[in-house]
Amino acid sequence: MEINLDEFQAAFFEEVAEHLQSLEDGLLQLESHPGDEELIHGIFRAAHSIKGTGGALGFTKIAGFTHHIETLLDQMRIGKLSPSSKRIELLLLATDSLTGLIDAAKGEIDEPDNIVSLTELLQFELEAISDPATDFNMPQGEVEEFSLFDEELTAGPPEATSRSGREKRESRSVSSESIRVSVGKVEELINLVGELMISNSMVQQAFIDSKRESHELQEAITEMGLTTRQLQEKVMAVRMISIGTVFRRFPRIVRDLALALGKDIHLEISGQEIELDKQVIEEISDPLTHLIRNAVDHGVGSPAERTAAGKPAKARIQLRALHEAGNVVIEVIDDGAGINAERVRNKAIERGLISADAVLSDDETYALIMSPGFSTAEKVTDVSGRGVGMDVVKRNIEALSGSIQISSTPGQGSCFRIRLPLTMAILDGMAVRIGEETYILPLLSIVESLRPSSKQIIHMPNRRDVISVRGETVPLVFLHQLLGAKTGSIDPCEGLVIVVEHNGKKFGFVVNELIGQLQVVMKSLEANYGRVNGIAGATILGDGRVAMIIDLAGIVRLAS
């Protein structure tokens, strides 16, 4: 029977990404802990697996280049070469090029043009020992020694071999608990569960409308609703992946950028185990990369600048994730000089973003740096200064129904705080009536709802009405005007005002009626119809009607 290698190669490309990440992570850790033998063994195993499986599947260039990386690592492993900063830098460059070779094998890019020069540099390092490594020439029959994706070492000290064997057995048992499932199949499951939830809501609504008083039927419907909710939660959990898949790329970014800028920076990461929806994980990667690069470039100074300011020469940047009120919060914190509010204000006046007599709080001033084209950089560099980035960061985060806040303390540092929903597929919302239509507001953004008295309503000269809520002035937003709802003017004293919070600011949304709390399945309006300002998506209610889900950030932009 002829063996089709295509399926094995596809599996190799999936597995090799993990080995490449292990290579890079291990090398970065080795730079700080050069005497950690276990670390060197782990890095060696990753290279060994890539070489062995790549050669077995016919990727000779990948196997050949990895052989030189593996040989250098082997000499470190047995103590003949030290893991110096120079050698680690070379191995990191080689890992980058190996990634390029693998992407080229997938047909995504051209092969890197520095493979030959890097191979010579790797060989040059090996010449530092008395026993030079031989050229790559896999012996006949060696392929048979490599079972697919086998990580067990066939050489090395007895202790290392014993440990790797135990790790392999334990790994084969983390395999029995997980399987690889295509994203398409998961999406189909989620869609079906969403439809089941809608059907369940319709059954409940039909029972209520029929005004039947069957205790048994009501119990059955309640039980079905509970089971449906549990099924939904289990299926949604399939889409949840660790945020560590994004975080793990930043130690390398910080290291390389700090080296290029002449800075000494320690990156502290926590909360990698927190899980988010796969879609959110994918979309948050670029904004976080920009924030991390900004922290390295703008946030912290050089060792000389920090010493002069009475700070430790080594700067500290924190990247952490945590759960908070049903959301996930990601913070990028630096211990630099902080944001110069006066400088930001002057630049904003210069660009015409605010008037010279505008009165802004520090938080409002910091928020100006997220305006399109805004930059306080003295010169344009490869890293920053072109005025692009922070506005894109804000827009991308808000597209995920998230928000970003900036706080800073002069002389102590800055914090960029991102708040994200756990998932984009399900939303806890509050149904409200505006005219003849029902809309859904994100529940976590709602602070309170009230029916104000006429004394609480203040008419401002600029026609922007505000409401006084316990001494705090909150601008009113008449949703029927912004959404084009079929209704006349709504008197806040006859309807309701729902106070919501967005980016640390409160707004009073004027609606006709509060219908109640519910969990809705979000459907993309853009994919099925088109983009509508102020609308995040749509859902189907229990009575079969379609309700629009309000995009808080979009509404605030429209109101402004």
Order of alpha helices (4+ residues) and beta strands (2+ residues): alpha-alpha-alpha-alpha-alpha-alpha-alpha-alpha-beta-alpha-alpha-beta-beta-alpha-alpha-beta-beta-alpha-alpha-alpha-beta-beta-beta-beta-beta-beta-beta-beta-alpha-beta-beta-beta-alpha-beta-beta-alpha
